[in-house]
Amino acid sequence: MRMEDGGKAVRYECTRCGACCRWAGDVCVETDEIREISRFLDMDEQVFIDTCCRLRANRRGLSIRDAEDGACMMLTKDGCRINPVKPRQCRDFPNKWNFPGWRDLCRAREVGEEREA
């Protein structure tokens, strides 16, 4: 839930523009996500880890590797190669986490007020 000016909670919908896939930083993947992504890509889990992951900067887990241009290696000209099984970190942005200035970089559109669960 994100609070906007005026104190109301606002929900956003991804437009799949790929902007967030081009930002520097770790795209963390957990064990269950590695299993799901490798299955989706029809790859052995260890092959996926060896070819598509790297040790995170904090050395406490794995992250999806960057492409040569710094974007996520799963980003193609057609969008996210693993969109149906993308990592939690990707699914949760910007509704569950974001950072100062994210609106200047992201094209997510406001879809209304967040509802209480």
C-alpha positions as CSV (number, residue, x, y, z in Angstrom):
1,M,0.0,0.0,0.0
2,R,1.5,3.4,-1.0
3,M,0.5,6.7,0.6
4,E,0.3,9.6,-1.9
5,D,-0.2,13.2,-1.1
6,G,-3.4,13.7,0.9
7,G,-2.8,10.5,2.9
8,K,-4.9,8.1,0.7
9,A,-3.5,4.7,-0.1
10,V,-3.1,4.3,-3.9
11,R,-2.7,1.1,-5.9
12,Y,-0.7,1.0,-9.2
13,E,-0.8,-1.4,-12.1
14,C,2.3,-2.3,-14.1
15,T,2.2,-1.2,-17.8
16,R,5.1,-3.6,-18.6
17,C,7.1,-0.7,-20.0
18,G,10.4,-2.4,-18.8
19,A,11.8,0.7,-17.2
20,C,12.3,-1.0,-13.8
21,C,14.1,-3.9,-15.6
22,R,16.8,-1.4,-16.7
23,W,17.6,0.0,-13.3
24,A,20.9,-1.1,-11.6
25,G,20.6,-3.3,-8.6
26,D,19.9,-6.8,-7.4
27,V,16.8,-8.7,-8.6
28,C,16.7,-11.2,-5.7
29,V,15.5,-14.8,-6.3
30,E,14.5,-17.1,-3.6
31,T,14.7,-20.9,-3.7
32,D,11.0,-21.4,-4.6
33,E,11.3,-18.8,-7.3
34,I,14.4,-20.5,-8.8
35,R,12.5,-23.7,-9.0
36,E,9.5,-22.0,-10.6
37,I,11.5,-19.9,-13.1
38,S,13.7,-22.8,-14.1
39,R,10.7,-25.0,-14.7
40,F,9.0,-22.2,-16.8
41,L,12.2,-21.9,-18.9
42,D,12.5,-25.7,-19.1
43,M,15.9,-25.6,-17.6
44,D,17.6,-27.7,-14.9
45,E,17.7,-25.7,-11.6
46,Q,21.4,-25.9,-11.4
47,V,21.9,-24.8,-15.0
48,F,19.6,-21.9,-14.3
49,I,21.6,-20.9,-11.3
50,D,24.9,-21.3,-13.1
51,T,23.9,-19.4,-16.2
52,C,21.3,-16.9,-15.0
53,C,22.2,-16.0,-11.4
54,R,25.0,-14.4,-9.5
55,L,25.8,-13.9,-5.9
56,R,24.0,-10.8,-4.5
57,A,26.1,-7.7,-3.6
58,N,25.5,-8.4,0.1
59,R,26.6,-12.1,-0.4
60,R,23.3,-13.4,1.2
61,G,21.5,-14.9,-1.7
62,L,21.2,-15.0,-5.5
63,S,20.2,-12.4,-8.0
64,I,19.3,-12.6,-11.7
65,R,22.3,-11.6,-13.8
66,D,22.5,-8.3,-15.7
67,A,22.7,-8.2,-19.4
68,E,25.7,-6.4,-21.0
69,D,23.8,-3.1,-21.0
70,G,23.0,-3.4,-17.3
71,A,19.3,-4.4,-17.7
72,C,18.0,-7.6,-16.3
73,M,19.0,-10.5,-18.5
74,M,15.4,-11.6,-18.6
75,L,14.3,-8.5,-20.4
76,T,13.8,-9.0,-24.2
77,K,12.6,-6.6,-26.9
78,D,9.2,-8.1,-26.2
79,G,9.2,-7.6,-22.5
80,C,10.0,-9.9,-19.5
81,R,10.9,-13.4,-20.6
82,I,9.6,-14.8,-17.3
83,N,6.7,-12.4,-16.7
84,P,4.2,-15.2,-15.6
85,V,6.7,-16.4,-13.0
86,K,8.7,-13.2,-12.3
87,P,10.3,-12.9,-8.8
88,R,8.3,-11.5,-5.9
89,Q,10.5,-8.4,-5.9
90,C,9.3,-7.6,-9.4
91,R,5.7,-8.4,-8.7
92,D,5.5,-6.3,-5.6
93,F,6.9,-3.1,-7.2
94,P,5.6,-0.3,-6.7
95,N,2.7,-1.4,-4.5
96,K,4.6,-3.1,-1.7
97,W,7.9,-1.4,-2.0
98,N,9.4,1.6,-3.9
99,F,11.9,4.4,-3.4
100,P,12.0,8.2,-3.5
101,G,11.7,9.4,-7.1
102,W,10.3,6.1,-8.5
103,R,7.5,8.0,-10.2
104,D,10.0,9.8,-12.4
105,L,11.2,6.5,-13.8
106,C,8.2,4.2,-13.8
107,R,5.1,4.3,-16.0
108,A,2.9,2.3,-13.6
109,R,-0.6,3.8,-13.7
110,E,-2.8,4.6,-10.8
111,V,-5.8,2.3,-10.7
112,G,-7.5,3.5,-7.5
113,E,-7.4,3.4,-3.8
114,E,-6.0,0.3,-2.0
115,R,-8.7,-1.7,-0.3
116,E,-8.2,-3.1,3.2
117,A,-7.9,-6.9,3.2
